[in-house]
């Protein structure tokens, strides 16, 4: 589901620890986002978006059911 962040980390040879420093998000929290145990707040999604040089879009963190209701 959150493969884009995984792709970004792999492409740029970044560890989750390194990205946590860049994004100013705790490493354990990023791990929970990647593994689907929690969803980022709007603020955290924006930090990921900015830290990934706009590679990881904020929309990727929005649940599909929410998207379908929002864009009807």
Helices and strands as residue ranges (DSSP letters): H 3-11, H 16-23, H 27-34, H 42-51, G 58-61, H 64-70
